Each structure stands twice: as C-alpha cells, then as structure tokens.
Amino acid sequence: MICLILAAGYATRMYPLTENFPKPLLKVGDNTIIDWLIDDMESTGKVSKYVVVSNHKFIDKFQKWHSESKLKDKIVILDDGSTENDNRLGAVKDIAFVINELSIEDDLMVLAGDNLLEFSLQKFVDYFYEKQATCVMTGVATVDENDKITKMVEKPQEPESNWAIPPFYIYCKDNISKIQKGIDEGCPTDAPGNFIAWLSDNTEVYTYVMPGKRFDIGSIDGYNKIKETYVPVYKKAL
C-alpha cells in the first residue's frame, strides 16, 4: 500500500499564521501534524511508500522537513505546480497528478494532511483488506446493511444521513485508473469526496465508522486549543 498525504492547500482561513508556512508542518506537541499521521500509518506495517503532494509555494518547506525525517528513504515529495489559492489544482486533480507522476498501480491510501486523530487508522486498514474494495471515512452518505455506500454527496445543504466523517480513503488498485475517468466525466475536483461520490455510483465503495475523535484544524484559535489539549491516544488503541 502507498500512502498519499494531501498537503497542497493554502489554509487561507488561518492567515497570517499559514500565509508563508504550510499547515501540515505546524507543530502540535513534539511532532508536526503530518508526522503524527505518518507515525500512526507506519505502525500498521502496511505502507511501502509515503507520497506528500505540496504546492510550489511551500515545496521548499516540505523538502527541508523531508531531509530531516527519520523515514526520508520511504517518503517522496511532489510539487503540483500551483502557486496560490486561486490556481490550486484541487484534491482530486492532485491525486490524479501523483498517480500519473509515479505510475501508481498499488492500493492507495489518501489522507488529508491537516487532521489529527485520537484513534489509530490500523482498524480502517484492516477493514479495507477485509472488504477488498475501496473504503472511505468521509462525506455524507447513505449505506446498506453491509456498509456499502448507496448514495453520497459532498457537503450537501440538507444531508440525508449523519455520515459526516474525515477525508480518509483507501482506493483499491483496481479503481486507480477510474480517477482520471471521473475527472474526464466532469467530477468536481476541489474536494476528494466528490470523486468518492462519483465512484460509489460506478463501483462498490464501503464506509468505515470513525471509532474516535478527530480534529480538522481550520482556525488559529482551534490550532492553539489543540496544541494545549491534544493527546495522541492512537497508540493505546492498537
């Protein structure tokens, strides 16, 4: 399994803190946000390579972080070429960019690089291998008795269910080629859940219930609060 971390956003809601520094590299306790995610995924023993996709504005910051990482031999840093929020590719096109750039044909886990968790992703990974199909922990969806998504809409004004969970996905390798197909057919590309909504109409996609709390850091006040209170309990949850 390859783990792709989406880190090409500009975090405009957190300016001036993130105006010249990427949100995933902000420190929380002893680690950066992205390091907490990688430490957890590394504990699963299933990841052969980590890919971090950044933008051109912050690529040097990620390259410096990469050079100092204890896992630098397993990490690839890619620049998606965007330079500001107005010309960003969007999450779905970033995923397609990475797949094309590295010719990926493996199972692919996609994580938002600005989330912290108080649970391990281990059981989500186990769930994926049990289902042997694309699995998600995100969006607003209706599901059947086997947890297969029957309908999904990204950020609807009037949700049909209470399935609202963070942007974590595992695409089975058989679905990798469908990402470009979805883009070509007009799938919105800003939020990664848009592609999952499209994909669930075209193949089996299963959803996993988030087993604990997560923190989507979206404001300076929220970041300051998390710095004071965050405890990475995922290691106790294995």
PyMOL commands that set and color helices and strands:
alter all, ss='L'
color gray80, all
select helices_A, chain A and resi 12-14+23-25+33-44+59-68+72-74+85-87+91-102+122-131+173-175+178-184+192-200+220-229+233-237
alter helices_A, ss='H'
color red, helices_A
select strands_A, chain A and resi 2-6+27-28+31-32+49-54+75-79+108-112+115-117+134-136+140-143+149-153+168-171+205-207+214-216
alter strands_A, ss='S'
color yellow, strands_A
deselect
rebuild
show_as cartoon
